[in-house]
């Protein structure tokens, strides 16, 4: 798979879509609180995994075994991404789903 080929571009697009979803979901979680987090925990883990794995595939396809300044910067970004994924999954709150009859007054039915 070489830069500019159709498979390379397909992998690049999927990597970018997963990364944008991961970033957007992280922002939603940060701003939205627990109700927003409840449905995104698994999707966030999947997007992070896809982003990191396809990033490694793209690195190998585009950079190979070279070790220069761009590869050093990418390696820092890769390590930070892995750390972010681990921290994000470790900090996911757990939710206890209650029966609608014991739901506190005033909460919407989706909570």
Backbone bond lengths (Angstrom), bond angles and torsions (degrees), N, CA, C in turn:
res aa  C-N    CA-C-N  psi(-1)  N-CA   C-N-CA  omega(-1)  CA-C   N-CA-C  phi
1 X - - - 1.449 - - 1.526 107.96 -
2 X 1.309 116.49 117.28 1.462 121.54 -178.25 1.517 110.04 -111.94
3 X 1.344 115.45 152.67 1.453 120.34 177.75 1.516 110.58 -55.35
4 X 1.315 117.56 131.18 1.453 121.85 -179.00 1.510 114.36 96.07
5 X 1.333 118.19 -15.45 1.460 120.20 178.39 1.533 109.40 -77.04
6 X 1.309 116.07 160.86 1.466 121.30 -178.05 1.533 111.53 -61.00
7 X 1.343 120.34 -47.37 1.477 118.75 178.36 1.534 112.20 -60.98
8 X 1.325 116.86 -40.03 1.464 120.43 178.81 1.529 110.26 -60.84
9 X 1.334 116.29 -46.34 1.456 120.04 -179.20 1.525 111.93 -66.00
10 X 1.327 117.88 -36.16 1.469 120.67 176.54 1.521 111.39 -63.91
11 X 1.335 116.27 -44.66 1.468 120.27 177.83 1.526 109.87 -63.48
12 X 1.321 117.23 -40.79 1.466 121.31 179.01 1.525 111.12 -61.98
13 X 1.314 117.56 -43.64 1.472 121.09 -179.89 1.526 111.05 -64.09
14 X 1.332 117.16 -45.69 1.470 119.97 179.36 1.530 110.08 -63.87
15 X 1.334 117.86 -40.10 1.462 122.10 176.62 1.528 110.28 -59.33
16 X 1.316 116.89 -44.63 1.462 120.70 -178.34 1.529 111.45 -68.58
17 X 1.321 117.55 -40.90 1.462 120.30 178.94 1.528 110.53 -63.72
18 X 1.326 116.88 -44.52 1.465 120.41 178.74 1.529 110.91 -63.20
19 X 1.323 116.80 -40.47 1.465 120.47 179.93 1.525 111.46 -66.20
20 X 1.328 117.35 -40.72 1.467 120.75 178.50 1.532 109.90 -66.51
21 X 1.324 117.70 -40.95 1.464 120.27 177.13 1.525 110.63 -63.40
22 X 1.315 116.75 -44.15 1.463 121.33 179.60 1.529 109.89 -60.20
23 X 1.326 117.18 -45.34 1.462 121.26 179.54 1.528 110.88 -65.24
24 X 1.319 116.96 -48.23 1.460 120.07 -179.83 1.515 112.74 -62.93
25 X 1.319 116.49 -40.72 1.464 120.33 176.68 1.511 112.22 -64.07
26 X 1.329 115.96 -37.77 1.467 119.72 177.66 1.522 111.07 -64.31
27 X 1.330 116.10 -40.80 1.463 119.58 177.66 1.529 110.92 -65.94
28 X 1.316 117.32 -39.71 1.459 120.92 177.64 1.520 110.72 -63.37
29 X 1.305 116.66 -43.33 1.459 120.47 178.33 1.527 110.28 -62.18
30 X 1.320 116.39 -43.35 1.464 120.33 -178.46 1.523 111.72 -64.95
31 X 1.326 117.67 -35.96 1.466 121.32 -176.82 1.525 113.39 -94.07
32 X 1.332 116.61 -26.49 1.455 119.31 -171.10 1.511 115.80 -93.05
33 X 1.297 118.78 -22.74 1.443 120.61 -179.33 1.519 113.36 80.34
34 X 1.325 116.35 -170.77 1.466 121.94 -173.18 1.517 116.55 -54.50
35 X 1.352 121.94 -41.36 1.470 117.11 -179.72 1.527 112.76 -60.55
36 X 1.313 117.79 -35.06 1.461 120.68 179.53 1.528 111.08 -73.92
37 X 1.314 117.57 -30.09 1.462 121.93 -176.04 1.519 111.68 -73.65
38 X 1.317 115.88 -31.69 1.465 120.53 -172.43 1.521 112.92 -52.35
39 X 1.317 118.38 -42.68 1.450 120.58 -177.13 1.519 114.92 -91.68
40 X 1.318 117.93 -4.29 1.456 120.02 -173.88 1.529 115.66 -106.18
41 X 1.304 118.83 -8.23 1.469 120.62 -173.64 1.526 112.30 -58.38
42 X 1.306 117.42 -48.60 1.467 120.82 -178.31 1.529 110.20 -71.05
43 X 1.329 117.01 -41.52 1.463 120.51 179.28 1.530 111.03 -63.43
44 X 1.327 117.07 -38.69 1.463 120.73 178.09 1.533 110.79 -64.65
45 X 1.307 116.65 -42.22 1.465 119.94 178.28 1.524 110.34 -63.45
46 X 1.320 117.00 -41.20 1.463 120.57 178.30 1.520 112.29 -65.56
47 X 1.335 116.58 -43.88 1.465 119.90 179.67 1.524 111.05 -64.92
48 X 1.320 117.15 -39.88 1.461 120.42 178.00 1.526 110.93 -63.80
49 X 1.318 116.15 -43.43 1.466 120.59 -179.97 1.524 111.11 -63.72
50 X 1.326 116.83 -46.86 1.469 120.97 179.51 1.529 110.31 -61.76
51 X 1.331 116.41 -44.51 1.462 120.65 -179.99 1.520 111.62 -59.27
52 X 1.315 116.85 -46.65 1.467 120.79 -176.55 1.528 111.23 -69.96
53 X 1.328 117.42 -44.09 1.473 120.06 -179.38 1.523 111.24 -65.45
54 X 1.340 116.76 -46.83 1.466 118.47 179.79 1.525 111.50 -68.77
55 X 1.324 117.73 -29.01 1.459 120.09 173.64 1.524 110.97 -61.95
56 X 1.325 116.29 -40.53 1.469 120.08 177.55 1.532 111.08 -66.35
57 X 1.334 116.45 -39.87 1.469 120.46 177.49 1.527 110.35 -62.81
58 X 1.332 116.31 -45.09 1.467 120.50 179.06 1.529 111.23 -64.07
59 X 1.324 116.64 -39.86 1.464 120.52 178.89 1.526 109.17 -58.61
60 X 1.323 115.83 -50.03 1.464 120.02 -178.52 1.532 110.93 -61.85
61 X 1.331 116.43 -40.86 1.466 119.83 -177.96 1.526 112.00 -70.80
62 X 1.307 117.72 -38.22 1.462 120.32 -174.01 1.522 113.74 -92.89
63 X 1.333 117.01 -30.54 1.464 119.38 -173.26 1.525 113.88 -115.09
64 X 1.314 117.36 -23.08 1.466 119.79 179.29 1.516 112.01 59.45
65 X 1.320 115.63 -129.96 1.466 121.35 -176.70 1.520 113.50 -98.28
66 X 1.320 117.70 4.70 1.460 119.79 -179.71 1.524 111.01 -64.98
67 X 1.327 115.52 146.40 1.457 121.32 175.66 1.519 107.59 -133.99
68 X 1.308 115.57 93.85 1.455 122.15 177.83 1.509 109.57 -126.78
69 X 1.298 116.42 -166.15 1.463 121.38 -179.43 1.539 111.98 -60.92
70 X 1.339 119.65 -45.63 1.468 118.93 178.44 1.534 112.96 -59.90
71 X 1.310 116.52 -40.00 1.464 120.20 -179.77 1.530 111.27 -68.45
72 X 1.327 117.38 -33.55 1.462 120.20 176.73 1.529 110.57 -65.71
73 X 1.323 115.92 -42.19 1.467 120.11 178.35 1.525 110.27 -65.52
74 X 1.332 117.05 -43.08 1.464 120.30 177.60 1.523 112.00 -63.64
75 X 1.327 117.06 -35.78 1.467 118.90 179.42 1.524 110.82 -66.41
76 X 1.324 117.97 -37.76 1.468 120.82 176.04 1.530 109.43 -63.75
77 X 1.321 116.92 -44.22 1.471 120.97 178.57 1.526 111.03 -61.92
78 X 1.313 117.65 -40.11 1.463 121.39 179.57 1.527 110.91 -64.81
79 X 1.326 116.94 -44.21 1.465 120.78 179.69 1.531 110.32 -64.23
80 X 1.326 116.80 -43.28 1.464 120.72 178.63 1.535 110.34 -62.86
81 X 1.318 117.66 -39.58 1.470 121.20 178.14 1.525 111.53 -63.29
82 X 1.303 116.49 -42.48 1.471 120.00 178.77 1.519 110.27 -65.02
83 X 1.327 117.28 -43.87 1.469 120.94 177.87 1.528 110.23 -61.53
84 X 1.342 117.20 -43.03 1.469 120.75 179.39 1.521 111.21 -61.80
85 X 1.327 117.39 -42.07 1.462 120.56 179.52 1.525 111.23 -63.60
86 X 1.323 116.72 -42.85 1.468 120.69 179.79 1.528 110.29 -64.43
87 X 1.328 117.05 -46.75 1.469 120.41 -179.69 1.520 110.18 -63.50
88 X 1.317 117.21 -43.33 1.459 120.24 -178.81 1.523 111.35 -60.71
89 X 1.313 117.56 -43.29 1.462 119.48 -179.60 1.525 111.90 -72.98
90 X 1.328 117.14 -32.53 1.467 119.97 178.78 1.523 111.48 -70.28
91 X 1.316 117.38 -26.96 1.467 121.61 -176.09 1.521 113.10 -96.35
92 X 1.320 118.38 4.30 1.468 119.75 178.94 1.521 108.94 -66.00
93 X 1.327 117.35 125.05 1.464 118.72 178.30 1.522 110.64 -72.26
94 X 1.304 115.14 155.87 1.459 119.95 175.18 1.521 107.81 -96.93
95 X 1.298 115.80 146.58 1.455 120.81 -177.52 1.514 109.42 -118.61
96 X 1.310 114.76 141.40 1.457 121.05 174.88 1.520 106.51 -107.86
97 X 1.304 115.72 116.88 1.456 120.14 178.92 1.518 108.53 -84.64
98 X 1.309 116.08 130.37 1.460 120.30 -179.28 1.520 109.11 -111.63
99 X 1.307 115.05 160.50 1.456 121.09 176.07 1.523 108.49 -66.65
100 X 1.333 117.75 147.00 1.467 119.74 178.88 1.523 113.14 -56.17
101 X 1.336 117.32 -29.66 1.464 119.78 -178.49 1.523 112.59 -69.45
102 X 1.342 118.71 -24.56 1.466 120.82 179.90 1.519 111.85 -104.76
103 X 1.309 116.67 11.17 1.463 121.43 178.73 1.527 108.23 -70.35
104 X 1.334 117.74 134.17 1.454 119.81 179.33 1.531 111.42 -60.19
105 X 1.314 115.46 149.36 1.466 121.87 -178.91 1.513 111.03 -60.73
106 X 1.317 117.02 136.79 1.452 121.59 174.91 1.509 115.09 94.02
107 X 1.326 119.62 -10.08 1.452 121.08 178.67 1.526 109.38 -82.87
108 X 1.321 117.62 137.45 1.460 118.78 176.25 1.522 110.86 -65.39
109 X 1.321 116.07 159.58 1.463 119.92 -175.59 1.519 113.00 -66.18
110 X 1.342 119.18 -19.37 1.459 121.58 -179.69 1.509 113.90 -78.97
111 X 1.321 119.05 -8.36 1.478 122.11 -177.31 1.495 111.72 -88.00
